[in-house]
Structures are given as structure tokens and as C-alpha cells.
Amino acid sequence: MKHFILVLGLCLSLYGQNKKDVEKLAPYYPTPEVIVEKMLQLGELKKGEKMFDLGSGDGRIVIMAAEKSGARSTGVEFDKDLWLQSSERIKRLKLDKLANIIHGDIMVQDYTEANLITVYLLPVSNDKVRPLLEKQLKKGTRIVAHDFEIAGWTPEKTQHIDDDGEGRSHTLYLYRR
Ligand SMILES: C[S@@+](CC[C@H](N)C(=O)[O-])C[C@H]1O[C@@H](n2cnc3c(N)ncnc32)[C@H](O)[C@@H]1O
């Protein structure tokens, strides 16, 4: 019994440790749908291709990628409520053959299959994600970054949107590995 309690305590503390170890790379701040559409167009996402959204929030990029482009779409989101909400929406829309959300940390996923990566994180977080993408992405993978450049990479295209319909301006950067 004593051993059981000790092992349980150890498991719980390790679980807590793991959760704490996930670094918050950006707060939740959704991309307006009109801008999501432009990100996917800029990224030239095609049917059957594989895309990942790093920090997928309510899943809007993943869902639009599956719905409009017929792409195999995966989001990564560590916030449990956002993960649940987006996973349920995917099921409700019957997109679960194409789309899914991983409940986990952006920094420990496998992106080697990606044709397109979308990212809306802080500049300092782009610095952290960059080496991982450099290590994993195959040649030709496109990366679309919203509002914050990936320092050290040269964008192939930059698109500025003056007004998203709500008075906010946005800049999109397209990179190719
Ligand atoms: C600025 S929001 C972008 C949401 C979505 N990509 C969009 O454009 O609408 C950033 C998201 O990244 C998530 N996030 C931050 N750090 C993370 C991490 N280490 N692993 C997984 N998700 C993370 C946040 O919870 C948040 O939902």
C-alpha cells in the first residue's frame, strides 16, 4: 500500500512537472478568418497535402485547411480547453478523417511530413521554433508566418493587408525550405 502511494505520488509529480515544462510560446489570440484564408492561399495549400498549425487555438486554420483545401491538417495546442473545443468542432463538422488536434507541446512534435506550416507566435518564440523546423522540414516545405518574421530566414514573399475589415492590419511572410 505504502509503495502504491509512493509510486502514485511520483507519477502525479512527474505529470505535473511535464505540464509545467511546456513553455507558453504565445497567448491565445486568434487570426481573423479572412486572414486565415489569405495564409492558406499564400501557402498554396493543395488537396492531399499535409499541413500543421503550431499553436492551433480554436482550430480555425486547421479546419479551413481541411474544408477548403482538402488538406490533411493537424494542429498542436497545449491548452486543454482549446484542444477540446477545436477537436469537438472537427467532429461536428465531420472533418475528422482529414483534421485533428494534438494536445501537446509544439516543441516536441514530428513535422517531417509537412508540406505547409502555419505559425502565429511571438518573435522570441519563432526564434525557438526555427532550429526545430530547420532540423525536421524536408526541402520545399512552405512556412507561412503571421505578423512576426522568422529572424534569419528570408521570405520568398511578403503580403501586407491594410484592413482585415475590423480596422486591423496584418503582414504575412512566406518562406520555403
Ligand atoms: C496567437 S495564438 C494563435 C492561434 C491560431 N494559430 C490562430 O492563428 O488563430 C497562439 C496559440 O499557441 C498556443 N501555444 C502557446 N505555446 C504553446 C506550446 N508550447 N505548445 C502548444 N501550443 C502552444 C496558445 O495556447 C495559443 O492558442
Ligand as a Chemical Component Dictionary entry (heavy atoms), coordinates in Angstrom:
data_LIG
# 
_chem_comp.id                   LIG 
_chem_comp.type                 NON-POLYMER 
_chem_comp.pdbx_formal_charge   0 
_chem_comp.three_letter_code    LIG 
# 
loop_
_chem_comp_atom.comp_id 
_chem_comp_atom.atom_id 
_chem_comp_atom.alt_atom_id 
_chem_comp_atom.type_symbol 
_chem_comp_atom.charge 
_chem_comp_atom.model_Cartn_x 
_chem_comp_atom.model_Cartn_y 
_chem_comp_atom.model_Cartn_z 
_chem_comp_atom.pdbx_ordinal 
LIG C1  C1  C 0  -1.552 33.593 -31.096 1  
LIG S1  S1  S 1  -2.437 32.086 -30.806 2  
LIG C2  C2  C 0  -2.675 31.508 -32.479 3  
LIG C3  C3  C 0  -3.849 30.580 -32.630 4  
LIG C4  C4  C 0  -4.089 30.092 -34.074 5  
LIG N1  N1  N 0  -2.898 29.561 -34.661 6  
LIG C5  C5  C 0  -4.580 31.218 -34.923 7  
LIG O1  O1  O 0  -3.763 31.782 -35.678 8  
LIG O2  O2  O -1 -5.775 31.572 -34.821 9  
LIG C6  C6  C 0  -1.109 31.013 -30.203 10 
LIG C7  C7  C 0  -1.593 29.670 -29.665 11 
LIG O3  O3  O 0  -0.449 28.876 -29.340 12 
LIG C8  C8  C 0  -0.747 28.101 -28.171 13 
LIG N2  N2  N 0  0.546  27.708 -27.577 14 
LIG C9  C9  C 0  1.464  28.512 -26.985 15 
LIG N3  N3  N 0  2.544  27.813 -26.611 16 
LIG C10 C10 C 0  2.320  26.518 -26.960 17 
LIG C11 C11 C 0  3.086  25.312 -26.851 18 
LIG N4  N4  N 0  4.305  25.305 -26.311 19 
LIG N5  N5  N 0  2.561  24.190 -27.360 20 
LIG C12 C12 C 0  1.317  24.175 -27.915 21 
LIG N6  N6  N 0  0.539  25.286 -28.048 22 
LIG C13 C13 C 0  1.037  26.453 -27.585 23 
LIG C14 C14 C 0  -1.580 29.055 -27.338 24 
LIG O4  O4  O 0  -2.339 28.358 -26.363 25 
LIG C15 C15 C 0  -2.438 29.730 -28.417 26 
LIG O5  O5  O 0  -3.645 29.041 -28.628 27 
# 
loop_
_chem_comp_bond.comp_id 
_chem_comp_bond.atom_id_1 
_chem_comp_bond.atom_id_2 
_chem_comp_bond.value_order 
_chem_comp_bond.pdbx_ordinal 
LIG C1  S1  SING 1  
LIG S1  C2  SING 2  
LIG S1  C6  SING 3  
LIG C2  C3  SING 4  
LIG C3  C4  SING 5  
LIG C4  N1  SING 6  
LIG C4  C5  SING 7  
LIG C5  O1  DOUB 8  
LIG C5  O2  SING 9  
LIG C6  C7  SING 10 
LIG C7  O3  SING 11 
LIG C7  C15 SING 12 
LIG O3  C8  SING 13 
LIG C8  N2  SING 14 
LIG C8  C14 SING 15 
LIG N2  C9  SING 16 
LIG N2  C13 SING 17 
LIG C9  N3  DOUB 18 
LIG N3  C10 SING 19 
LIG C10 C11 SING 20 
LIG C10 C13 DOUB 21 
LIG C11 N4  SING 22 
LIG C11 N5  DOUB 23 
LIG N5  C12 SING 24 
LIG C12 N6  DOUB 25 
LIG N6  C13 SING 26 
LIG C14 O4  SING 27 
LIG C14 C15 SING 28 
LIG C15 O5  SING 29 
# 
